[in-house]
Amino acid sequence: MTAPSGTFQAYQAVGNREDLTDMIYNLSPTETPFVAMAAKVKAKAVNHEWQTDALAAAAKNSNIEGDDSAVNTAVPTVRLSNRTQIFKKTIQVSGTQESVDKAGRDSEIAYQLMKRGKEIKRDIEFAATQNQGSSAGNASTPRQMAGLEAWITNYQSVGGGTAQTTPGFSSGDTAAPTDSTVTGSMTEEHLKTAISSAWSAGGNPTVVLVGPGAKKKISTFAGIATLYREAGTTAKGTRIVGAADIYVSDFGEHRIVPSRFSRDRTVLVLDMDFWALAQLRGMTKEKLAKTGDSEKWHLVTELTVEARNAASSAKIADVDSSK
């Protein structure tokens, strides 16, 4: 059918108002689990330093009555460091755009600064959890902090091919590990071994930080993978549970924490008491010099990862979570 002749329709009308919802929907995730869990401390230089120490191994200790006491040779502390990394985002908004009537925000400058702040937070999580080594930088190369994967030398690789190189601190900087050329399948035994090795070194790992594929892989482990239903008369109804959020090992409970920004090929078994973020400069909003009919701002922060004692944690490297 067609409309009766002469019917005035919206197709011909001039002046109908637009229907634009006064809201902006952003799906991009902003959860940063490591940043949220890590302790926050103050850095005072671009090369942030701290010390670690350890007790002598437990051994037989029996002595002759009345004997002179022999001196136990003191072992010096170990001095470690990490470089601070500058995180920055810049916006530039024209005077016209700031002045016009906009949907979903009153100020374009405020909206763009809010977005950039969330982006920097994601960038910090990304850098902190990667296999990134540290670098002092120079006039043309930025300083770079070492991430978790570069600090944790207590690791096992499930891959094949060329073996992963051992990361760790040496001569002022921390080397990033190179990945194995072939990934492999992670089993529950690998996770048990990682937890056990961290505990044996003195740690109490309570967090297993994983990517999405590794999270699903852990949920298939035999001891915790049985699907079951919670049924009842509550308003929640019936739920089918097929995921693991807590893994209970011989050494305690460990939260399985998914991360969108850590690498899916690496499972990080962490004692969060021994990890911190050392901040040299907090997040600062600064207006830059005006050079025309626009306003320019940047957000900047500077910080680094403090690995208080990386032996407290462990990792499983070169994981193919699809296997």
C-alpha positions, 0 to 999 in steps of 0.5 A, spaced: 500 500 500 501 507 499 500 513 503 494 517 500 495 522 495 497 529 498 499 526 505 505 530 508 510 525 511 517 526 515 521 524 508 519 531 506 519 535 512 524 540 514 525 542 521 524 536 524 529 535 530 534 530 531 533 524 536 540 523 539 541 520 546 544 524 551 549 519 553 555 516 550 556 508 551 563 506 551 565 498 551 572 498 552 574 495 559 577 499 564 579 493 569 586 493 571 587 488 576 594 488 578 594 496 578 588 495 583 592 490 587 599 492 588 601 496 594 603 504 592 609 507 594 613 513 593 619 513 588 624 519 589 629 518 583 628 515 576 632 509 578 628 507 584 632 502 588 630 497 594 634 491 597 632 484 599 635 479 604 634 472 606 635 468 612 640 462 612 638 455 610 635 451 616 640 446 618 642 442 624 644 447 630 648 443 636 653 446 640 658 443 645 657 446 652 662 451 654 665 452 647 667 459 644 662 461 639 664 462 632 662 467 628 657 466 622 659 470 616 654 476 615 651 476 607 650 483 605 643 485 602 642 485 595 640 492 592 635 492 586 632 497 582 627 499 576 627 505 571 621 509 572 617 510 565 613 516 563 606 515 561 603 521 557 597 522 553 595 529 549 589 532 547 587 538 543 580 541 542 578 547 537 575 553 541 569 552 536 568 544 538 569 546 546 563 552 545 558 548 541 552 544 544 554 537 544 550 531 546 553 526 551 558 531 554 558 539 556 565 540 555 569 536 550 576 538 553 573 534 560 571 528 556 577 527 552 581 528 558 577 523 562 578 518 556 585 519 556 586 518 564 583 511 563 587 509 557 593 511 561 591 506 567 590 501 561 597 502 559 600 502 566 597 495 567 599 493 560 607 495 561 607 492 568 604 485 566 608 484 560 615 481 558 618 488 558 625 489 560 628 495 563 632 501 560 635 507 562 634 510 556 637 517 553 636 523 549 632 520 544 630 513 547 625 513 553 626 510 559 622 503 560 621 499 566 621 492 567 614 488 568 612 482 572 615 477 567 622 480 566 622 480 574 620 473 575 626 468 575 622 462 578 619 459 572 617 453 568 616 453 560 611 448 557 613 450 550 618 447 545 623 449 540 628 454 542 628 455 550 626 461 553 631 465 556 632 466 563 630 473 565 632 477 571 636 483 574 643 484 572 648 490 572 643 495 573 637 493 569 632 487 568 632 483 562 626 481 558 625 473 557 625 471 550 619 466 548 619 459 546 618 458 539 613 453 540 608 453 545 605 447 549 599 445 553 599 447 561 596 442 566 594 442 573 600 439 575 604 445 572 600 450 576 601 446 582 609 446 581 609 453 580 605 454 587 609 449 590 616 453 588 613 460 590 611 457 597 618 453 598 622 460 596 618 463 602 612 466 598 605 465 600 602 466 593 594 468 593 593 470 586 594 467 579 593 472 574 591 470 567 589 471 560 582 469 558 584 463 554 588 461 560 582 462 565 578 457 561 584 452 561 584 452 569 577 451 569 577 445 566 582 442 571 579 435 573 579 437 581 574 443 579 571 442 572 565 438 574 559 442 572 554 443 577 547 447 578 545 451 584 537 450 584 532 453 589 526 457 590 531 464 591 529 470 586 536 468 583 533 461 580 538 456 577 545 457 576 550 452 572 557 453 575 563 451 570 568 456 572 574 456 577 575 463 581 578 459 587 584 454 586 585 450 593 592 447 593 596 444 598 599 451 600 592 455 601 587 458 597 589 462 590 584 467 587 584 466 579 584 473 576 583 474 569 586 480 566 585 483 559 592 486 559 596 480 561 599 475 556 595 469 555 601 465 554 603 466 561 600 464 567 603 469 573 602 466 580 603 472 585 604 473 592 602 481 592 605 482 598 612 483 594 609 487 589 608 495 589 608 501 584 613 506 586 610 513 583 615 518 582 609 523 579 602 522 580 597 523 575 597 530 573 593 534 568 597 540 565 595 545 560 600 546 554 602 553 551 596 556 546 599 556 539 592 558 535 584 557 536 585 551 540 586 548 547 592 543 548 592 539 555 596 533 557 596 528 562 602 525 565 605 520 570 611 517 572 612 510 576 615 503 576 614 496 578 617 495 585 619 487 585 620 487 593 622 479 592 621 476 586 622 469 588 615 470 592 612 468 585 612 464 579 610 463 572 608 458 567 611 460 560 609 459 553 602 456 554 597 455 548 591 455 552 587 452 546 591 445 548 
